[in-house]
Amino acid sequence: MGIRRAKVDDWKRVKQLLEQLDYPESGLFLETKIKTMLGDPNEELLVYELEAEVVAVMSLHFIPQLALEGDFARISYFAVDKIARDKGIGREIEEYCTQLAKDRKCDRLEVHCHSRRVDAHRFYFRQGYVESPKYLIKMLV
């Protein structure tokens, strides 16, 4: 089937994919988060189906910019099942999201990718991303 918009019913498989990214507790709230994202016009939650099974997930956020003409698109979670890697699925979803961002008049696509995800960094560099070295956060909990 390929790329499609996620459905709430996909939450169990999405949970398994997030566990591969070291997010083991997401199952406690994931169904609610998916419902919220699916109802937000600035969010895209996509999955990739291979032989009727979800094997990848990507969440994409569109962020309007006040001082810049183009908006931003941000990938926040992207996982391809370890058994489905090296089949071009990641590249296909990333390119699809690039086109979605262009269609929404975004002038950049960004991703925060933890320093420990070295394989993911190689993927993003192959896709044309460049490093932007400063990323600051303030924990609120």
DSSP file with accessible surface (Angstrom, degrees, kcal/mol):
  #  RESIDUE AA STRUCTURE BP1 BP2  ACC     N-H-->O    O-->H-N    N-H-->O    O-->H-N    TCO  KAPPA ALPHA  PHI   PSI    X-CA   Y-CA   Z-CA
    1    1 A M              0   0  163      0, 0.0     2,-0.2     0, 0.0    49,-0.2   0.000 360.0 360.0 360.0 -42.1    0.0    0.0    0.0
    2    2 A G  E     +A   49   0A   9     47,-2.2    47,-2.6     2,-0.0     2,-0.2  -0.591 360.0   9.1  92.5-146.1    2.8    2.5    0.8
    3    3 A I  E     +A   48   0A  34     -2,-0.2     2,-0.3    45,-0.2    45,-0.2  -0.528  67.2 154.0 -81.1 137.2    2.4    5.9    2.5
    4    4 A R  E     -A   47   0A  29     43,-2.4    43,-2.8    -2,-0.2     2,-0.2  -0.971  49.1 -87.3-151.9 163.2   -0.9    6.8    4.1
    5    5 A R  E     -A   46   0A 108     -2,-0.3    41,-0.3    41,-0.2    39,-0.0  -0.515  54.5-108.1 -69.6 139.4   -2.2    9.0    6.9
    6    6 A A        -     0   0    5     39,-3.2     2,-0.3    -2,-0.2    39,-0.1  -0.247  28.2-148.7 -66.1 157.0   -2.2    7.3   10.2
    7    7 A K    >   -     0   0  113      1,-0.1     3,-2.2    39,-0.0     4,-0.2  -0.893  28.0-112.1-120.8 156.9   -5.4    6.1   11.9
    8    8 A V  G >  S+     0   0   33     -2,-0.3     3,-2.1     1,-0.3    26,-0.1   0.888 116.3  65.0 -55.8 -36.8   -6.1    5.9   15.6
    9    9 A D  G >  S+     0   0  137      1,-0.3     3,-0.5     2,-0.1    -1,-0.3   0.646  88.4  69.4 -63.7 -12.9   -6.2    2.1   15.2
   10   10 A D  G X>  +     0   0   16     -3,-2.2     4,-2.6     1,-0.2     3,-0.5   0.509  68.7 102.7 -79.3  -3.3   -2.5    2.1   14.2
   11   11 A W  H <> S+     0   0   55     -3,-2.1     4,-2.7     1,-0.2    -1,-0.2   0.836  74.8  53.3 -57.5 -37.2   -1.5    3.1   17.7
   12   12 A K  H <> S+     0   0  136     -3,-0.5     4,-1.7     2,-0.2    -1,-0.2   0.928 113.6  42.3 -66.2 -40.9   -0.3   -0.4   18.8
   13   13 A R  H <> S+     0   0   32     -3,-0.5     4,-2.0    -4,-0.3    -2,-0.2   0.902 113.5  52.4 -71.9 -38.2    2.0   -0.7   15.8
   14   14 A V  H  X S+     0   0    4     -4,-2.6     4,-2.8     1,-0.2     5,-0.2   0.914 106.2  55.9 -61.6 -40.0    3.2    2.9   16.2
   15   15 A K  H  X S+     0   0   56     -4,-2.7     4,-2.1    -5,-0.3    -1,-0.2   0.930 106.0  50.1 -57.2 -44.8    4.0    2.1   19.8
   16   16 A Q  H  X S+     0   0   91     -4,-1.7     4,-1.2     1,-0.2    -1,-0.2   0.898 110.9  49.2 -63.0 -38.9    6.2   -0.8   18.7
   17   17 A L  H  X S+     0   0    0     -4,-2.0     4,-0.6     1,-0.2     3,-0.4   0.914 110.0  50.6 -67.3 -40.9    8.0    1.5   16.3
   18   18 A L  H ><>S+     0   0   16     -4,-2.8     5,-1.7     1,-0.2     3,-1.1   0.853 103.2  60.3 -65.7 -32.2    8.5    4.1   19.0
   19   19 A E  H ><5S+     0   0   74     -4,-2.1     3,-1.8     1,-0.3    -1,-0.2   0.869  97.7  58.8 -62.0 -33.2    9.9    1.4   21.3
   20   20 A Q  H 3<5S+     0   0   49     -4,-1.2    -1,-0.3    -3,-0.4    -2,-0.2   0.720 103.7  52.6 -68.5 -18.1   12.6    0.8   18.7
   21   21 A L  T <<5S-     0   0   21     -3,-1.1    -1,-0.3    -4,-0.6    -2,-0.2   0.231 128.6-100.9 -95.5   9.7   13.5    4.5   19.2
   22   22 A D  T < 5S+     0   0  100     -3,-1.8    -3,-0.2     1,-0.1    -2,-0.1   0.862  85.8 126.8  72.9  37.9   13.8    3.9   23.0
   23   23 A Y    > < +     0   0   90     -5,-1.7     3,-1.0    -8,-0.2     4,-0.2  -0.664  22.4 159.6-118.0  74.9   10.4    5.4   23.9
   24   24 A P  T 3   +     0   0   77      0, 0.0     3,-0.4     0, 0.0    -1,-0.1   0.707  66.2  55.3 -74.2 -18.5    9.0    2.4   25.9
   25   25 A E  T >  S+     0   0  123      1,-0.2     3,-1.7    -3,-0.1     4,-0.3   0.431  74.1  99.5 -95.8   2.1    6.3    4.4   27.8
   26   26 A S  G X>  +     0   0    8     -3,-1.0     4,-1.8     1,-0.3     3,-1.5   0.754  66.5  74.7 -64.7 -22.5    4.4    5.9   24.9
   27   27 A G  G 34 S+     0   0   21     -3,-0.4     4,-0.3     1,-0.3    -1,-0.3   0.742  82.7  69.6 -62.9 -19.6    1.7    3.3   25.0
   28   28 A L  G <4 S+     0   0  140     -3,-1.7    -1,-0.3     1,-0.2    -2,-0.2   0.764 123.4   6.7 -70.3 -24.0    0.2    4.9   28.1
   29   29 A F  T <> S+     0   0  101     -3,-1.5     4,-2.1    -4,-0.3     3,-0.2   0.354  96.9 106.9-137.6   0.6   -0.9    8.0   26.1
   30   30 A L  H  X S+     0   0   13     -4,-1.8     4,-2.8     1,-0.2     5,-0.2   0.878  77.2  54.6 -61.0 -42.7   -0.3    7.3   22.4
   31   31 A E  H  > S+     0   0   74     -4,-0.3     4,-2.1     1,-0.2    -1,-0.2   0.933 111.4  46.3 -58.7 -43.3   -3.9    6.7   21.3
   32   32 A T  H  > S+     0   0   93     -3,-0.2     4,-2.2     1,-0.2    -1,-0.2   0.912 111.6  51.4 -65.7 -42.0   -4.9   10.1   22.7
   33   33 A K  H  X S+     0   0  118     -4,-2.1     4,-2.7     1,-0.2    -2,-0.2   0.908 108.5  51.3 -62.6 -41.8   -1.9   11.8   21.1
   34   34 A I  H  X S+     0   0    2     -4,-2.8     4,-2.7     2,-0.2     5,-0.2   0.937 108.9  51.0 -62.5 -44.1   -2.7   10.3   17.7
   35   35 A K  H  X S+     0   0  117     -4,-2.1     4,-1.1    -5,-0.2    -1,-0.2   0.925 111.6  48.3 -58.3 -43.6   -6.3   11.6   18.0
   36   36 A T  H >< S+     0   0   93     -4,-2.2     3,-0.5     1,-0.2     4,-0.3   0.939 112.6  47.4 -62.3 -47.4   -5.0   15.1   18.8
   37   37 A M  H >< S+     0   0   35     -4,-2.7     3,-1.4     1,-0.2     6,-0.2   0.898 107.8  55.1 -63.5 -40.8   -2.6   15.1   15.9
   38   38 A L  H 3< S+     0   0   37     -4,-2.7    -1,-0.2     1,-0.3    -2,-0.2   0.772 108.4  50.5 -65.9 -22.2   -5.1   13.8   13.4
   39   39 A G  T << S+     0   0   66     -4,-1.1    -1,-0.3    -3,-0.5    -2,-0.2   0.441  92.6  89.2 -92.9  -0.2   -7.4   16.7   14.4
   40   40 A D    X   -     0   0   55     -3,-1.4     3,-1.7    -4,-0.3    -4,-0.0  -0.866  64.7-151.9-104.0 122.5   -4.7   19.4   14.0
   41   41 A P  T 3  S+     0   0  101      0, 0.0    -1,-0.1     0, 0.0    -4,-0.0   0.668  96.1  58.1 -68.3 -12.4   -4.3   21.0   10.5
   42   42 A N  T 3  S+     0   0   52     19,-0.0    20,-2.9    -5,-0.0     2,-0.4   0.190  98.3  75.7 -99.4  16.4   -0.6   21.8   11.2
   43   43 A E  E <   - B   0  61A  35     -3,-1.7     2,-0.4    -6,-0.2    18,-0.2  -0.965  53.5-171.6-127.7 143.7    0.2   18.1   11.9
   44   44 A E  E     - B   0  60A  43     16,-2.6    16,-3.1    -2,-0.4     2,-0.6  -0.993   1.9-172.2-130.0 126.9    0.7   15.1    9.6
   45   45 A L  E     - B   0  59A  10     -2,-0.4   -39,-3.2    14,-0.2     2,-0.3  -0.974  17.7-177.9-118.6 112.2    1.1   11.7   11.1
   46   46 A L  E     -AB   5  58A   2     12,-3.0    12,-2.5    -2,-0.6     2,-0.3  -0.829  12.3-170.0-114.9 149.0    2.0    9.2    8.3
   47   47 A V  E     -AB   4  57A   0    -43,-2.8   -43,-2.4    -2,-0.3     2,-0.5  -0.903  16.4-137.0-129.0 161.9    2.6    5.5    8.3
   48   48 A Y  E     -AB   3  56A  28      8,-1.9     7,-3.2    -2,-0.3     8,-0.9  -0.989  16.6-155.6-120.8 125.1    4.0    3.2    5.6
   49   49 A E  E     -AB   2  54A  29    -47,-2.6   -47,-2.2    -2,-0.5     2,-0.4  -0.866  11.6-178.9-102.9 134.6    2.3   -0.1    5.0
   50   50 A L  E >  S- B   0  53A  56      3,-2.7     3,-1.3    -2,-0.5    -2,-0.0  -0.992  77.4 -12.7-131.0 119.5    4.2   -3.1    3.6
   51   51 A E  T 3  S-     0   0  178     -2,-0.4    -1,-0.1     1,-0.3     3,-0.1   0.922 130.3 -53.5  52.8  48.0    2.2   -6.3    3.0
   52   52 A A  T 3  S+     0   0   90      1,-0.2     2,-0.4    -3,-0.0    -1,-0.3   0.613 118.3 106.9  66.3  16.6   -0.7   -4.9    5.1
   53   53 A E  E <  S-B   50   0A  90     -3,-1.3    -3,-2.7   -40,-0.0     2,-0.5  -0.986  74.6-119.0-126.2 137.0    1.5   -4.1    8.1
   54   54 A V  E     +B   49   0A   8     -2,-0.4    -5,-0.2    -5,-0.2     3,-0.1  -0.589  38.6 165.6 -71.1 120.9    2.6   -0.7    9.3
   55   55 A V  E     +     0   0A   7     -7,-3.2    26,-3.6    -2,-0.5     2,-0.3   0.386  58.8  29.5-118.8  -1.8    6.4   -0.7    9.1
   56   56 A A  E     -BC  48  80A   0     -8,-0.9    -8,-1.9    24,-0.3     2,-0.3  -0.991  55.8-167.5-155.7 154.8    7.2    3.0    9.5
   57   57 A V  E     -BC  47  79A   4     22,-2.3    22,-2.5    -2,-0.3     2,-0.3  -0.992   4.6-179.4-142.5 144.8    5.9    6.1   11.1
   58   58 A M  E     -BC  46  78A   0    -12,-2.5   -12,-3.0    -2,-0.3     2,-0.5  -0.972  11.9-157.1-144.7 132.0    6.7    9.8   10.7
   59   59 A S  E     -BC  45  77A   5     18,-2.5    17,-2.0    -2,-0.3    18,-0.7  -0.935  14.1-171.6-107.8 134.1    5.2   12.8   12.4
   60   60 A L  E     -BC  44  75A   0    -16,-3.1   -16,-2.6    -2,-0.5     2,-0.4  -0.987   4.3-162.8-128.6 131.0    5.5   16.2   10.6
   61   61 A H  E     -BC  43  74A  36     13,-2.5    13,-2.8    -2,-0.4     2,-0.5  -0.954  10.4-146.3-118.0 135.5    4.7   19.6   12.1
   62   62 A F  E     - C   0  73A  12    -20,-2.9    11,-0.2    -2,-0.4    -2,-0.0  -0.885  16.2-165.9-101.0 126.4    4.1   22.7   10.2
   63   63 A I  E     - C   0  72A  44      9,-3.3     9,-2.4    -2,-0.5    -2,-0.0  -0.919  13.3-139.3-120.9 105.9    5.2   25.8   12.1
   64   64 A P        -     0   0   82      0, 0.0     2,-0.4     0, 0.0     7,-0.1  -0.342  18.5-142.9 -62.1 143.1    4.1   29.3   10.8
   65   65 A Q        -     0   0   53      3,-0.2     6,-0.0     4,-0.1    -2,-0.0  -0.924  11.9-162.0-112.9 135.4    6.9   31.9   11.0
   66   66 A L  S    S+     0   0  182     -2,-0.4    -1,-0.1     1,-0.1     5,-0.0   0.918  89.9  31.3 -79.7 -46.6    6.2   35.5   11.9
   67   67 A A  S    S+     0   0   95      3,-0.0     2,-0.4     2,-0.0    -1,-0.1   0.460 111.8  67.7 -98.4  -1.8    9.4   37.2   10.6
   68   68 A L  S    S-     0   0   76      1,-0.1    -3,-0.2     2,-0.1     0, 0.0  -0.931  72.4-137.1-121.0 146.2   10.1   34.9    7.6
   69   69 A E  S    S+     0   0  200     -2,-0.4     2,-0.2     2,-0.0    -4,-0.1   0.927  89.9  59.2 -66.1 -44.6    8.2   34.5    4.5
   70   70 A G  S    S-     0   0    8     -3,-0.1    36,-0.2    -6,-0.1     2,-0.1  -0.597  79.7-136.3 -87.0 146.7    8.5   30.7    4.4
   71   71 A D  E     - d   0 106A  45     34,-1.3    36,-2.4    -2,-0.2    37,-0.8  -0.379  20.5-114.0 -88.2 175.8    7.2   28.5    7.2
   72   72 A F  E     -Cd  63 108A  27     -9,-2.4    -9,-3.3    34,-0.2     2,-0.4  -0.825  15.2-157.0-108.6 151.6    9.1   25.6    8.8
   73   73 A A  E     -Cd  62 109A   0     35,-1.7    37,-2.8    -2,-0.3     2,-0.4  -0.982  15.2-163.7-121.3 138.5    8.2   21.9    8.7
   74   74 A R  E     -Cd  61 110A  81    -13,-2.8   -13,-2.5    -2,-0.4     2,-0.6  -0.987  15.2-147.1-129.0 128.1    9.7   19.7   11.5
   75   75 A I  E     +Cd  60 111A   1     35,-2.8    37,-0.9    -2,-0.4   -15,-0.2  -0.796  22.7 171.5 -84.8 124.0   10.0   16.0   11.7
   76   76 A S  E     +     0   0A  38    -17,-2.0     2,-0.4    -2,-0.6    -1,-0.2   0.783  65.0  17.9-106.2 -33.6    9.7   15.0   15.3
   77   77 A Y  E     +C   59   0A 100    -18,-0.7   -18,-2.5    36,-0.0    -1,-0.4  -0.996  61.6 166.4-140.1 134.2    9.5   11.2   15.2
   78   78 A F  E     +C   58   0A  29     -2,-0.4     2,-0.4   -20,-0.2   -20,-0.2  -0.929   7.0 165.1-149.7 117.2   10.5    8.9   12.4
   79   79 A A  E     -C   57   0A   3    -22,-2.5   -22,-2.3    -2,-0.3     2,-0.5  -0.997  18.3-167.8-139.9 133.5   11.0    5.2   12.7
   80   80 A V  E     -C   56   0A  18     -2,-0.4   -24,-0.3   -24,-0.2     5,-0.1  -0.984  41.9-103.9-114.2 129.0   11.3    2.4   10.1
   81   81 A D    >   -     0   0    9    -26,-3.6     3,-2.3    -2,-0.5     4,-0.5  -0.230  26.4-123.6 -52.1 138.0   11.0   -1.1   11.6
   82   82 A K  G >  S+     0   0  141      1,-0.3     3,-0.6     2,-0.2    -1,-0.1   0.793 112.0  55.8 -58.5 -27.0   14.4   -2.7   11.8
   83   83 A I  G 3  S+     0   0  122      1,-0.2    -1,-0.3   -28,-0.0    -2,-0.1   0.612 110.3  45.7 -80.9  -9.3   13.1   -5.6    9.7
   84   84 A A  G X  S+     0   0    3     -3,-2.3     3,-0.6   -29,-0.2     5,-0.4   0.301  85.0 119.0-114.7   8.8   12.1   -3.3    6.9
   85   85 A R  T <   +     0   0  115     -3,-0.6    -4,-0.0    -4,-0.5    -3,-0.0  -0.290  63.6  35.7 -73.9 161.9   15.2   -1.0    6.7
   86   86 A D  T 3  S+     0   0  171      1,-0.1    -1,-0.2    -2,-0.0    -4,-0.0   0.731  87.4 102.3  66.6  26.4   17.3   -0.8    3.6
   87   87 A K  S <  S-     0   0  135     -3,-0.6    -2,-0.1     0, 0.0    -1,-0.1   0.265  99.4-105.6-114.0   4.4   14.3   -1.1    1.3
   88   88 A G  S  > S+     0   0   23      3,-0.0     4,-2.3     4,-0.0     5,-0.1   0.510  85.7 124.1  84.7   4.9   14.1    2.7    0.5
   89   89 A I  H  > S+     0   0    6     -5,-0.4     4,-2.5     2,-0.2     5,-0.2   0.930  72.5  48.9 -65.8 -45.8   11.0    3.2    2.8
   90   90 A G  H  > S+     0   0   12      1,-0.2     4,-2.7     2,-0.2     5,-0.2   0.933 112.5  48.1 -59.9 -46.2   12.7    5.9    4.8
   91   91 A R  H  > S+     0   0  112      1,-0.2     4,-2.7     2,-0.2     5,-0.2   0.927 111.1  51.8 -60.5 -43.2   13.8    7.8    1.7
   92   92 A E  H  X S+     0   0   77     -4,-2.3     4,-2.0     1,-0.2    -2,-0.2   0.928 112.9  43.4 -62.5 -44.7   10.3    7.5    0.2
   93   93 A I  H  X S+     0   0    0     -4,-2.5     4,-2.7     2,-0.2     5,-0.2   0.926 113.8  51.0 -67.4 -43.5    8.6    8.9    3.3
   94   94 A E  H  X S+     0   0    7     -4,-2.7     4,-2.3    -5,-0.2    -2,-0.2   0.928 111.8  47.1 -61.2 -43.0   11.1   11.7    3.7
   95   95 A E  H  X S+     0   0   93     -4,-2.7     4,-2.0    -5,-0.2    -1,-0.2   0.887 110.9  52.5 -66.2 -36.9   10.8   12.7    0.1
   96   96 A Y  H  X S+     0   0  104     -4,-2.0     4,-2.2    -5,-0.2    -2,-0.2   0.934 111.0  47.0 -62.5 -44.4    7.0   12.6    0.5
   97   97 A C  H  X S+     0   0    0     -4,-2.7     4,-2.5     2,-0.2    -2,-0.2   0.859 107.0  57.5 -67.5 -34.6    7.2   14.9    3.5
   98   98 A T  H  X S+     0   0   38     -4,-2.3     4,-2.3    -5,-0.2    -1,-0.2   0.932 108.4  46.8 -59.2 -43.6    9.6   17.2    1.7
   99   99 A Q  H  X S+     0   0   94     -4,-2.0     4,-2.8     2,-0.2    -2,-0.2   0.910 109.5  53.1 -67.4 -39.5    6.9   17.6   -1.0
  100  100 A L  H  X S+     0   0   32     -4,-2.2     4,-1.5     1,-0.2    -1,-0.2   0.922 109.8  49.6 -58.6 -42.7    4.2   18.2    1.7
  101  101 A A  H  <>S+     0   0    5     -4,-2.5     5,-2.7     1,-0.2    -2,-0.2   0.917 111.0  48.3 -64.5 -42.6    6.4   21.0    3.2
  102  102 A K  H ><5S+     0   0  129     -4,-2.3     3,-1.8     1,-0.2    -1,-0.2   0.915 108.8  54.0 -62.8 -41.7    6.9   22.6   -0.2
  103  103 A D  H 3<5S+     0   0  101     -4,-2.8    -1,-0.2     1,-0.3    -2,-0.2   0.812 107.2  51.8 -62.3 -29.8    3.2   22.4   -0.9
  104  104 A R  T 3<5S-     0   0   88     -4,-1.5    -1,-0.3    -3,-0.2   -33,-0.2   0.257 121.0-109.8 -90.5  11.7    2.6   24.3    2.4
  105  105 A K  T < 5 +     0   0  159     -3,-1.8   -34,-1.3     1,-0.2     2,-0.2   0.786  63.3 157.3  66.1  29.1    5.1   27.0    1.4
  106  106 A C  E   < -d   71   0A  16     -5,-2.7    -1,-0.2   -36,-0.2   -34,-0.2  -0.618  32.8-159.8 -79.0 144.7    7.7   25.9    3.9
  107  107 A D  E    S+     0   0A  87    -36,-2.4     2,-0.3    -2,-0.2   -35,-0.2   0.384  72.2  28.2-106.8   3.5   11.2   27.0    3.1
  108  108 A R  E     -d   72   0A 112    -37,-0.8   -35,-1.7    -7,-0.1     2,-0.4  -0.986  57.4-151.1-157.8 154.6   12.9   24.4    5.3
  109  109 A L  E     -d   73   0A  32     -2,-0.3     2,-0.3   -37,-0.2   -35,-0.2  -0.999  26.3-175.7-125.3 123.7   12.5   21.0    6.8
  110  110 A E  E     -d   74   0A  53    -37,-2.8   -35,-2.8    -2,-0.4     2,-0.3  -0.851  10.8-169.4-123.2 159.6   14.2   20.4   10.1
  111  111 A V  E     -d   75   0A  40     -2,-0.3     2,-0.6   -37,-0.2   -35,-0.1  -0.994  18.3-142.1-145.9 139.3   14.7   17.4   12.4
  112  112 A H        +     0   0   92    -37,-0.9     2,-0.5    -2,-0.3    -2,-0.0  -0.939  28.1 177.7 -99.6 120.9   16.0   17.1   15.9
  113  113 A C        -     0   0   31     -2,-0.6    -2,-0.1   -36,-0.0   -36,-0.0  -0.968  30.4-117.5-131.6 113.8   18.0   13.8   16.0
  114  114 A H    >   -     0   0   81     -2,-0.5     3,-2.0     1,-0.1     7,-0.1  -0.092  24.1-116.7 -53.0 146.9   19.7   12.8   19.2
  115  115 A S  T 3  S+     0   0   93      1,-0.3    -1,-0.1     2,-0.1     3,-0.1   0.756 112.0  63.5 -59.8 -23.8   23.5   12.6   19.0
  116  116 A R  T 3  S+     0   0  120      1,-0.2     2,-1.6     2,-0.1    -1,-0.3   0.669  81.6  83.5 -77.2 -12.0   23.4    8.8   19.8
  117  117 A R    <>  +     0   0   46     -3,-2.0     4,-2.1     1,-0.2    -1,-0.2  -0.392  50.6 156.6 -91.7  65.3   21.4    8.1   16.5
  118  118 A V  H  > S+     0   0   75     -2,-1.6     4,-2.0     1,-0.2    -1,-0.2   0.875  70.2  52.5 -61.8 -41.3   24.5    7.9   14.3
  119  119 A D  H  > S+     0   0  113     -3,-0.3     4,-1.8     1,-0.2    -1,-0.2   0.909 108.9  51.1 -62.7 -39.7   22.8    5.7   11.6
  120  120 A A  H  > S+     0   0   30      1,-0.2     4,-2.6     2,-0.2    -2,-0.2   0.900 105.8  55.9 -64.5 -38.3   19.9    8.2   11.4
  121  121 A H  H  X S+     0   0   49     -4,-2.1     4,-2.7     1,-0.2     5,-0.2   0.930 105.6  51.1 -59.8 -44.5   22.4   11.1   11.0
  122  122 A R  H  X S+     0   0  125     -4,-2.0     4,-2.2     1,-0.2    -1,-0.2   0.911 109.8  51.0 -59.9 -41.4   23.9    9.3    7.9
  123  123 A F  H  X S+     0   0   30     -4,-1.8     4,-1.5     2,-0.2    -2,-0.2   0.953 111.4  46.6 -59.4 -50.5   20.4    8.9    6.5
  124  124 A Y  H  <>S+     0   0   20     -4,-2.6     5,-2.3     1,-0.2     4,-0.3   0.902 110.4  52.3 -63.6 -39.5   19.6   12.6    6.9
  125  125 A F  H ><5S+     0   0  110     -4,-2.7     3,-1.6     1,-0.2    -1,-0.2   0.921 108.0  52.1 -62.3 -40.8   22.9   13.7    5.4
  126  126 A R  H 3<5S+     0   0  172     -4,-2.2    -1,-0.2     1,-0.3    -2,-0.2   0.818 106.2  55.6 -62.2 -30.3   22.3   11.5    2.4
  127  127 A Q  T 3<5S-     0   0   44     -4,-1.5    -1,-0.3    -3,-0.2    -2,-0.2   0.420 128.2 -97.7 -84.1  -0.1   18.9   13.2    2.1
  128  128 A G  T < 5S+     0   0   61     -3,-1.6    -3,-0.2     1,-0.3    -2,-0.1   0.526  73.3 144.3 101.6   6.6   20.5   16.7    1.9
  129  129 A Y      < -     0   0   34     -5,-2.3     2,-0.3    -8,-0.1    -1,-0.3  -0.457  32.3-154.8 -75.5 152.1   20.2   17.9    5.5
  130  130 A V        -     0   0  129     -2,-0.1     2,-0.2     2,-0.0    -5,-0.0  -0.919  26.0 -98.5-123.7 154.7   23.0   19.9    7.1
  131  131 A E        -     0   0  149     -2,-0.3     0, 0.0     1,-0.0     0, 0.0  -0.488  24.7-166.5 -76.2 137.2   23.8   20.2   10.8
  132  132 A S        -     0   0  101     -2,-0.2    -1,-0.0     1,-0.1    -2,-0.0  -0.946  15.0-156.3-119.5 103.9   22.6   23.2   12.7
  133  133 A P        +     0   0  116      0, 0.0     2,-0.6     0, 0.0    -1,-0.1   0.626  62.8  73.9 -70.5 -16.8   24.6   23.0   15.9
  134  134 A K        +     0   0  163      2,-0.0     2,-0.4     0, 0.0    -2,-0.0  -0.837  44.5 154.8-105.6 123.7   22.6   24.9   18.5
  135  135 A Y        -     0   0  116     -2,-0.6     2,-0.4     2,-0.0   -23,-0.0  -0.922  17.9-172.7-143.2 112.7   19.4   23.4   20.0
  136  136 A L        -     0   0  143     -2,-0.4     2,-0.3     2,-0.0    -2,-0.0  -0.874   2.8-177.2-111.6 142.4   18.3   24.5   23.4
  137  137 A I        -     0   0  123     -2,-0.4     2,-0.5     2,-0.0    -2,-0.0  -0.959  17.6-152.7-134.3 155.3   15.6   23.1   25.5
  138  138 A K        -     0   0  176     -2,-0.3     2,-0.3     0, 0.0    -2,-0.0  -0.988  22.2-136.4-126.3 115.8   14.0   24.0   28.9
  139  139 A M        -     0   0  143     -2,-0.5    -2,-0.0     1,-0.1     0, 0.0  -0.599  16.8-171.9 -74.4 131.4   12.5   21.0   30.7
  140  140 A L              0   0  149     -2,-0.3    -1,-0.1     0, 0.0     0, 0.0   0.393 360.0 360.0-105.3  -0.4    9.1   21.9   32.2
  141  141 A V              0   0  178      0, 0.0    -2,-0.0     0, 0.0     0, 0.0  -0.935 360.0 360.0-124.0 360.0    8.5   18.8   34.2
